[in-house]
Structures are given as structure tokens and as C-alpha cells.
Amino acid sequence: MKKFLLLLVLLSVTTPFVNGQQAADSSAAPKPDSGSFIENTYKSDFFGFSYLLPGEWQKSRAVGGPPPPGAYYLFIGDRHTGHPLMSRVIVIADAQSNYHSRLSAQQYVSTVIDRQIEHAHGDLIRLPSAFVVGGNHFERADYKTVQDGVTLYKSMVCTDRNGYWLSWTFAAPSERELDDAVNTLQHVSFDRRSPRSR
């Protein structure tokens, strides 16, 4: 429970306003947070994947607080929408070893989103559902929250990778822009298939 509350605090800042990322150390062996972002592509040797973003996306300059123990910010990107709010994607790795029981990707997504909805008085708009990208199994669920009278549409997409929950959390000012943001996952490629989440 405490772990999920810490992750809730981390994910509650997935609005297009503030967030952070840890710096990478290129002199050592790959670590969970040692990825790079070059020519609109985030690459992680530790997790064995690359994520190509369309040209209108850029690495975020926003900085936030530290993640909870066992979790890492991998990448934060923003896209201007012509709206006062930007679309945002945050890629997070959360160690599975910090949880008392083995969760499936669907259980992980459901639990985190349920806490988000409870905390922010949000509404679920898409039940968790499975799909495959780049040979990896993902779960996706969508929800919306209202902050300062502004509705934000959010999606959490998760896969099992190297003993971590690897998740993309998207936030956008409209459902259409949320779908556009989530569709950037079509440009994720992995160096090997992940095991099917139990």
C-alpha cells in the first residue's frame, strides 16, 4: 500500500505542467535510468528498447521531485497542442521486487489508476485492455481528472521488462490528442520479446 501511495504521488504530477528526470551516467554499465535522447529517439540499453517520437515532440525541460525508491524516471517529453496545455508522456520504470505479491500488468495498471482516480476524483474512461507492440505485451487504461477546473485526459500503458514495470503515462487536453500521444508507441522497438505477463 505504501509503495502504491508513493507511486501515486509520482504519477499525480503527470500533467503538462511539472515533472522531472534523473540524469544519466554514461561512464558506467547501463542502469535503469541511463538512457539517452538523440534525434527524437529515447534509447535504453538497460531495458533494450528505443522510442522514436514524431518531430513535434521534444524532451521536457521541466523538473520535479525524486521518484520513490525502486522507481526511475526514464524520459519525459512534451508536445505543443495549440491549446494552453501541452500533451506529455512520462516513461517510468518501477521495480517489481518492491511489491509483496506478483502482479500481472493488468493488475498493476488497474491498481495505480484506481489510486489516481480516487486521489484526483477522476473517472475511468477505458478499462484495462491488452495489445502487442514490437513483440511485447502491453496493458492500457484511460481516465480523466479535473485540476483547477481543467479536464485532463490520461492513459497509462505498461509492460513487463527486466524485473520492472515499464510504463508510459500520457496526459493531454482532449481525447483525440490523448490517442495521438498513445499512438507514438507504434514507434517503440525492443531488442527482444518480453515474457507474457502472468
C-alpha positions as CSV (number, residue, x, y, z in Angstrom):
1,M,0.0,0.0,0.0
2,K,2.8,2.5,1.0
3,K,4.6,1.7,-2.3
4,F,1.5,2.5,-4.4
5,L,0.9,5.7,-2.5
6,L,4.4,6.8,-3.3
7,L,3.9,5.9,-7.0
8,L,0.6,7.8,-6.8
9,V,2.5,10.9,-5.8
10,L,4.9,10.3,-8.7
11,L,2.1,9.9,-11.3
12,S,0.0,12.7,-9.9
13,V,2.4,15.1,-11.5
14,T,1.9,13.7,-15.0
15,T,0.1,16.8,-16.0
16,P,1.5,19.0,-18.8
17,F,2.9,21.4,-16.1
18,V,5.7,19.9,-14.0
19,N,7.8,16.8,-13.8
20,G,11.4,15.5,-13.6
21,Q,14.0,13.1,-14.9
22,Q,17.2,11.7,-13.4
23,A,20.5,12.4,-15.1
24,A,22.2,9.5,-16.9
25,D,25.8,8.4,-16.1
26,S,27.4,7.3,-19.4
27,S,30.7,6.1,-17.8
28,A,29.2,3.1,-16.0
29,A,27.4,-0.1,-17.1
30,P,23.8,0.6,-18.1
31,K,21.5,1.3,-15.2
32,P,17.7,1.6,-15.3
33,D,17.8,5.4,-15.7
34,S,20.9,5.6,-18.0
35,G,19.1,6.1,-21.3
36,S,19.8,8.8,-23.9
37,F,17.6,11.0,-26.1
38,I,19.2,11.8,-29.5
39,E,17.4,12.9,-32.7
40,N,14.0,12.5,-31.2
41,T,14.7,8.9,-30.1
42,Y,14.9,7.8,-26.5
43,K,17.1,4.7,-26.1
44,S,17.6,2.5,-23.1
45,D,20.3,-0.2,-23.2
46,F,19.3,-1.5,-19.8
47,F,15.7,-2.2,-20.9
48,G,16.6,-2.9,-24.5
49,F,14.3,-0.6,-26.3
50,S,14.1,2.6,-28.4
51,Y,11.2,5.0,-28.6
52,L,11.1,7.3,-31.6
53,L,8.9,10.4,-31.2
54,P,7.5,12.5,-34.0
55,G,9.3,15.8,-34.7
56,E,6.7,17.9,-32.9
57,W,7.6,16.2,-29.6
58,Q,10.6,17.4,-27.5
59,K,12.4,16.4,-24.4
60,S,10.8,18.2,-21.5
61,R,12.8,20.9,-19.6
62,A,10.5,20.6,-16.5
63,V,12.0,19.3,-13.3
64,G,10.1,17.5,-10.4
65,G,10.8,15.8,-7.2
66,P,12.7,12.5,-6.7
67,P,10.8,9.2,-7.5
68,P,10.0,6.7,-4.8
69,P,12.6,4.0,-4.0
70,G,12.9,1.5,-6.8
71,A,11.3,3.7,-9.4
72,Y,13.1,5.7,-12.1
73,Y,12.1,8.5,-14.5
74,L,13.4,7.3,-17.9
75,F,12.1,10.1,-20.2
76,I,9.7,13.0,-20.2
77,G,8.5,14.5,-23.4
78,D,6.1,17.4,-24.3
79,R,4.1,18.3,-27.4
80,H,2.6,21.7,-28.0
81,T,-1.1,21.3,-29.0
82,G,-2.2,24.8,-29.8
83,H,-4.1,24.7,-26.5
84,P,-2.8,26.3,-23.3
85,L,-1.9,22.8,-22.1
86,M,0.7,20.6,-23.7
87,S,0.5,16.8,-24.2
88,R,3.0,15.0,-22.1
89,V,4.5,11.5,-22.0
90,I,6.4,10.2,-18.9
91,V,8.2,6.9,-19.1
92,I,8.8,5.3,-15.7
93,A,10.4,2.1,-14.6
94,D,9.1,0.7,-11.3
95,A,10.9,-2.4,-9.7
96,Q,8.6,-5.4,-9.3
97,S,10.7,-6.5,-6.3
98,N,9.2,-3.8,-4.2
99,Y,5.8,-5.4,-4.3
100,H,4.8,-8.2,-1.9
101,S,2.9,-10.2,-4.5
102,R,3.5,-10.9,-8.1
103,L,1.1,-8.7,-10.1
104,S,0.1,-9.0,-13.8
105,A,0.5,-5.9,-16.0
106,Q,-3.3,-5.6,-15.9
107,Q,-3.4,-5.7,-12.1
108,Y,-0.6,-3.2,-11.8
109,V,-2.3,-0.7,-14.2
110,S,-5.6,-1.2,-12.5
111,T,-4.2,-0.6,-9.1
112,V,-2.3,2.5,-10.0
113,I,-5.1,4.0,-11.9
114,D,-7.7,3.2,-9.2
115,R,-5.5,5.2,-6.8
116,Q,-5.1,8.0,-9.2
117,I,-8.9,8.2,-9.7
118,E,-9.5,8.1,-6.0
119,H,-6.9,10.7,-5.3
120,A,-7.9,13.2,-8.0
121,H,-11.6,12.4,-8.1
122,G,-11.3,11.2,-11.7
123,D,-13.3,8.9,-13.9
124,L,-12.2,5.7,-15.7
125,I,-13.0,6.1,-19.4
126,R,-11.3,2.9,-20.8
127,L,-11.0,-0.4,-18.9
128,P,-7.6,-2.1,-19.0
129,S,-7.1,-3.9,-22.3
130,A,-4.2,-5.8,-23.8
131,F,-2.3,-5.2,-27.0
132,V,1.0,-6.0,-28.6
133,V,3.7,-3.6,-29.9
134,G,7.1,-4.6,-31.0
135,G,6.6,-8.2,-29.8
136,N,5.8,-7.0,-26.3
137,H,2.5,-7.3,-24.4
138,F,1.1,-4.1,-23.0
139,E,-1.9,-3.1,-20.9
140,R,-3.7,0.2,-21.4
141,A,-6.3,2.0,-19.4
142,D,-7.6,5.6,-19.8
143,Y,-9.0,8.0,-17.2
144,K,-9.7,11.7,-16.8
145,T,-9.2,14.2,-14.0
146,V,-10.1,17.8,-13.3
147,Q,-7.5,20.1,-11.9
148,D,-8.3,23.8,-11.3
149,G,-11.4,23.4,-13.5
150,V,-9.4,22.0,-16.4
151,T,-10.1,18.4,-17.6
152,L,-7.0,16.3,-18.4
153,Y,-7.3,13.0,-20.3
154,K,-4.7,10.5,-19.3
155,S,-3.6,7.0,-20.3
156,M,-1.3,4.5,-18.6
157,V,0.3,1.9,-20.8
158,C,2.5,-0.8,-19.1
159,T,4.7,-3.8,-20.0
160,D,6.9,-6.2,-18.0
161,R,10.6,-5.7,-18.7
162,N,13.7,-6.9,-16.9
163,G,12.0,-7.2,-13.5
164,Y,10.4,-3.7,-13.8
165,W,7.0,-2.4,-14.7
166,L,7.9,-0.2,-17.6
167,S,5.1,2.3,-18.1
168,W,4.2,5.2,-20.3
169,T,1.8,7.8,-18.8
170,F,0.3,10.2,-21.2
171,A,-1.7,13.4,-20.4
172,A,-3.4,15.6,-23.0
173,P,-6.1,18.3,-23.1
174,S,-8.5,16.2,-25.3
175,E,-9.3,12.5,-26.0
176,R,-8.2,13.0,-29.6
177,E,-4.8,14.4,-28.6
178,L,-4.5,11.6,-26.0
179,D,-5.0,9.0,-28.7
180,D,-2.4,10.8,-30.9
181,A,0.0,10.7,-28.0
182,V,-0.6,7.0,-27.2
183,N,-0.1,6.2,-30.9
184,T,3.6,7.2,-30.6
185,L,4.0,3.8,-29.0
186,Q,3.8,2.4,-32.6
187,H,7.4,3.6,-32.9
188,V,8.7,1.6,-29.9
189,S,11.1,-1.3,-30.8
190,F,12.6,-3.8,-28.5
191,D,15.8,-5.9,-28.8
192,R,13.9,-9.0,-27.6
193,R,10.4,-10.0,-26.7
194,S,9.3,-9.7,-23.1
195,P,7.7,-12.6,-21.2
196,R,3.9,-12.7,-21.2
197,S,2.7,-11.1,-18.0
198,R,1.1,-13.6,-15.7
